[in-house]
């Protein structure tokens, strides 16, 4: 069944002047870049910190894991409260928390303090993506969501790439503590800028008043129980999260072992292997806006583009990885990574439209939980398979999860439109302006 979205009224949830909307987007983009710099940039200076604080390898590993723990613990609570009361304040608070955590990391004189400060960073990082995506999709019409979110997602790749460069160079010139201070103060500056962002709750209440309607926030049940019922019964949303989780398991497994594969299986120098991985990351970044643009065009004719595009892209990635790792063809391995990135924006957009608008952040938070949990299992699973069957066979075997993701997306297509329309019906029942 084809649905013509062009026949529907497709207006932004909140009306923000074009110039201000662009400025807001740039502020959010800058914060997203800093989010990833503060989260993963530290990886580049682990050796320096380890030597200075005399840390064991186990303690170094804990510094990376504790950030993810902070995100996993707080992503849903902060997403829920931010969406319920004020996404704008939630964004600013999140940025303030990770800014303080970054500054405290530079002040740490012991492993315990450093570990606590990194947990603080993860707490701040946890709900930023859910809340910022919710704000962006509130400012733009649905037909533009893929393109806008696709461009926005490039901040993740640039943040990871810049993080290593920024931390390494600052640490080399002025010491690792100064690296944390510099990033922390830049983050604080952007946190202040975030105070100029629009508040969707206030704007929507004002818009409803101008239409002689009652304020939305007095009519809508945004309780935890309501969120659980709406999201827990949404087969399409849970399916998207499961498919994305399978994809994340395979991708994180591949990324964590790719350098070792280049060195061990292809006999490349470590420096060349690192360069190839950096090139892969930069090339893959272009997949975000490309996938979003394709999806927006397709969406005008069929809403199931949100799951059809990932099904196609992940299928191509599966074939590319299988052939690339088996035949040791780097271009095919790169193509596989690019295809997975091209599919990525679809998951983010789906979380925004499969639920009523007042649960967009919580919906995205559920997605984050899925990809973090499955993604964390990927490297360990691939390592276990590698021990038993060898690295090349392990890289081939883990592609069963990308194939499983394709099956899940195709199954979701059978109910996607029904769940989409159910969300719109809930908005109409609540007289959501």
Helices and strands as residue ranges (DSSP letters): G 5-7, H 18-40, G 41-45, H 46-53, H 57-85, H 87-107, H 111-126, H 128-139, G 142-144, H 145-174, H 176-194, H 200-210, G 216-218, H 224-232, H 235-264, H 270-299, H 305-327, H 330-353, G 357-359, H 360-389, H 391-397, H 400-412, H 416-429
